[in-house]
């Protein structure tokens, strides 16, 4: 598995941890050590691959996945 690393602020780390705990198929696997520090902290994330042109059908599938993810998490205190 290829990984990428990046610095992420607290709410991004918390959001990715929540989405990974919910096992969303469209969210890359993410490893995070620090869930509490307000400072930017390093995380590792599964490489999602190259961006390719999407078909109309694929765009509809992605839109549905995003809508489902959003509906499941409305009201989470750290989501904007």
CORUR-V895853 format. One record per pair of residues at least 12 apart in sequence whose ideal C-beta (glycine too) atoms are under 10 Angstrom apart, sorted by sequence separation. I is the first residue (numbers start at 1). J is the second residue. D is the distance in whole Angstrom. If there is no record, write none. Layout:
i={I,I}
j={J,J}
d={D,D}
This chain:
i={15,16,20,31,32,16,17,30,31,32,16,17,30,31,15,16,17,29,30,31,16,29,30,13,28,29,12,14,17,27,28,29,13,27,28,29,12,13,28,13,14,27,28,8,13,14,26,13,4,8,10,13,3,10,20,3,5,8,10,17,20,3,10,11,13,16,1,3,9,10,12,13,9,10,12,13,16,9,10,13,9,10,12,7,8,9,7,8,6,7,8,6,7,8,26,6,7,26,5,6,8,5,6,26,27,4,5,6,26,3,4,5,25,26,3,4,24,3,4,24,26,27,3,4,26,2,3,4,24,1,2,24,1,2,2,22,24,24,19,22,18,22,19,18,19,18,15,18,18,19,15,18,14,14,15,14,15,11,13,14,15,11,12,11,10,11,11}
j={27,28,32,43,44,29,30,43,44,45,30,31,44,45,30,31,32,44,45,46,32,45,46,30,45,46,30,32,35,45,46,47,32,46,47,48,32,33,48,34,35,48,49,30,35,36,48,36,28,32,34,37,28,35,45,29,31,34,36,43,46,30,37,38,40,43,29,31,37,38,40,41,38,39,41,42,45,39,40,43,40,41,43,39,40,41,40,41,40,41,42,41,42,43,61,42,43,62,42,43,45,43,44,64,65,43,44,45,65,43,44,45,65,66,44,45,65,45,46,66,68,69,46,47,69,46,47,48,68,46,47,69,47,48,49,69,72,73,69,72,69,73,72,72,73,73,73,76,78,79,76,79,76,77,78,78,79,76,78,79,80,77,78,78,78,79,80}
d={10,9,8,7,8,10,7,6,4,9,5,10,7,8,10,10,6,9,5,9,7,7,7,8,5,4,10,9,6,9,4,10,5,9,8,10,9,9,5,7,6,9,9,9,6,9,9,9,9,8,8,9,9,8,10,9,9,9,8,9,10,10,7,10,9,7,8,8,10,6,9,6,8,8,10,10,8,8,8,6,5,8,8,9,7,8,4,7,9,7,8,10,6,5,9,7,8,7,6,6,9,7,9,10,9,9,5,7,5,10,7,8,7,8,5,5,7,7,8,10,9,8,6,5,7,7,6,9,8,6,4,6,8,9,9,8,9,10,7,7,10,8,9,9,8,7,8,6,8,10,8,8,8,9,7,5,6,10,9,9,9,9,9,4,8,8,8}
